[in-house]
Amino acid sequence: MRIVCISDTHSLHRRMPAIPEGDVLIHAGDSLGQGTLENVQELNQWLGTLPHRHKIVIAGNHDWVFQEDPDSARAALSNAIYLQDSGVEIEGLRFWGSPWTPTFLDWAFMLPRGEPLRERWRVIPDDTDVLITHGPPKDVGDQVSVGFKCQNVGCQDLRDRLQQLSVRAHVFGHIHEGYGEYQLGKARLVNASTCTARYTPTNPPIVLDLEVSGDKP
């Protein structure tokens, strides 16, 4: 199965590099600019033009309407599967999506580090194949520059839960500077942030090819 990963498009999706064809398109959050219902409607129209048979979207900290008016936002996103602490099975692969990130200033879908986030990660099913979160685990694609220092701002509790699981891939974004592919144990990790630190949508989509039962060797 070919999975095409993007994230953090901030309503600039029509300006991003060409999106490869694939079976599943994953958007790992911050798809919206102002976080409005109108943003969702425009995103949905664009998603409808893409050839991927399945599209999965989770929310991120900029995607306010999914927190403040979830029913309207979900109804407007008719061309994708929306996951929020929920999962879907597609052709034998089990996907799970969650929007939460550690609290930083006053954004959507943020929780304090510690038990509030651990509670969200505990509900990730043990048999998940592809985990989608908006934020990264600690020390993987999570480094930001603060003044003259670099800090790793990912979630330690998410990393701890990830190491309890046997996921084949973990897709996230949130930290634009961390764009790229990583490895943690046997899992492939992808920071799919489309926008750079300067909010220019120039990072190409990242493609994962995962074997599923029935695939040719």
Secondary structure, 3 states (H helix, E strand, C coil): CEEEEEECCCCCHHHCCCCCCCCEEEECCCCCCCCCHHHHHHHHHHHCCCCCCEEEECCCCCCCHHHHCHHHHHHHCCCCEECCCEEEEECCEEEEEECCEECCCCCCCEECCCHHHHHHHHCCCCCCCEEEECCCECCCCCEEEECCEEEECCEHHHHHHHHHCCCCEEEECCCHHHCEEEEECCEEEEECECCCCCCCCCCCCEEEECCCCCCCC
